[in-house]
Amino acid sequence: MKKTAIALLALLAAAPSFAQSPPAQTQTAGLKEALGNLWGRLRAVTPRPNPPAATTATVTAGLRGTEATESELKTYWRGDERQALENAQSLAEAGKYAEAAAAFEALAQANPGGALAPNARFGAALARAALGERQRAAAGFQEFLKRDPRHALARDAEQALAALR
């Protein structure tokens, strides 16, 4: 994850829109730091690709306290939604932000009401910010907040918007 943050910072430093006067450079430093931290936050709220091995311990679940084993309580992700999100995040971690943005956007369009669509919208906006596309990134974060104001990443999206302005 540190390599991704360093690559993101290097990319943002090289973007022409960031080469401005000293006061703007101070703002840019804050933006770089904020964006670098957001990739880690996105990864943290993404479901794990390989959940820990299920145990046979009995737990109480359901409306009437029906007993079930933990292996029966797996979260269901529609189709390959989780894998598509993982692939998009891997592209971003490899520094392929244009491809990552396209992958995140495709996932959000294919499953607009899916459980991981908010993560995809957030990732797309973050990738656009990494590309130096401030307006598209800001629009993406605004759309994320409009559609998912109570999401775990909502506060991060607000901070990203503030840093982009």
N, C-alpha and C positions, 0 to 999 in steps of 0.2 A: 504494500500500500504506500510505503514511503517513496518508492520509485515513481509511482503514479503522481503523487503530490509534487515531487521534484520536477517531473516531466511537465506537469500542468503549469507550474510556476515558470519554467523555462519558456514554454510556449507563450504564455501571457506576456512575459518580458520582451519577447521578440516581436509581438504583434505591433504593427505600425500605429494603431490607434492609442497605444499606451505610451509611446515616446513623445512626451509633452514636457511642459515646464515643471520645475521642482514641486510646486503644490500638487499637481496632478500625479506626480510620481509617488507622493505620500499616500494619496487615495488608492493608487494602483497597488501599492504594497498591501494595503488592507484587503483589497479585492482578491489578490493572489492568495493570501492566507485563508480568506473565507472560502474560496472555491476549492482550495486544497483540502480543507477540512470536510467539505460537503461530500466529496467522493466517499470518504470513510463512513459518514452518516448514512448515505444511501446503501452502502454495502451492509451496514449493521441492521437495517430494517428489512433486508432481503432474506427470504427463507433459505435455510441451509440446503445445499444440494444433496448432501448425504447425512440424513438425520442419524443420531446415535442409534445403535441397535436397540430394538424394543425389548423390554423385559416382560416377564410374565406376571409381574406384580399386579394385583387386582386393585382397581381404583373405582371410586363411586362417581358416576356420571349420569346425566339425563335428568328429566323432570322428576322421576320417581326414585332416583337414586339407584338405578339399575347398575349392577356391577359389570365391569368390562376390563379387559387387559389393555395396557397402554398401546399395544400394537393395533388395537381396533380403533384408536382415537387419532389416527393420522389425519392431517389437514389435506384436503383435496384441492389441487390446483388444476383448473380447466385446461385440458390438452397439454401442450408443451409451453404453456405460459411462463412457468418458472425457468425452464431451460432457455427460452428466448431472452428473458431478462438477464440470466447469467451470461449468455453469449454477448449481449450488448455491453454489459459491465466489463467483460474481458477485453472487448475492443477498446473501451475507454482506458482501461489499465495499461493497454499496450500503446497508448498514445494515438490511436486511430479515432480521433474525435468526430470527424465527418461521418465515418462509417458507424460509429457508436450512436450518433444523433439519429441517423437514418434507421438504425435497428430499434432504438427506443421508440421513435415515432411510429414505425410500422407495428410494433407491439401494441402501442396505445390505440392505434386506429383499428387493429384487428379485434381487440377485446376492450372496447371503450368502457364497459361496465365491469370488467374483470377485477379480481381482487388485487392484481399487481399492476393494473393500469396507472394508478397514481404514481407508483415507483417509476414506471416508464416515462410518464410525463415529466417528472422531476429530473430523471436522468437525461432526457432529451434537452431540457432547458440548461442543465449543467454542462452538457457537451457543447451546446451552442455558445455558452459563456467561455468555455475553454478555447473555442475557435476564435474568440474575439468578436463574436456577433452579439453585441450588447442588446440591440433592440429585439432581436429574435429571442434571446435568452430571457429578457425581461418579460416579453409577451408570454413565453412559456411558463415562467414562474407565476405570473398573474393568472393564467389559465388554471394552473395547478391549484392555486389558492381559491379560485372561484369554485372549482369542482370538488375539492377535497379540503375544506377549511379546518377540519379536525384531525387530519392525518398527522402521524408522528413527525413528519418532515415539514409541517406547515410553518413552524417557527424558523426553521432553516431557510425555507423559501422566502420568508419575509426579510431575513437578514441578507440573503443573496440579492434581493431586489434593492435593498438599501445600498448595498455595496456597488451595484451596477449603475446607480444614479449619480 
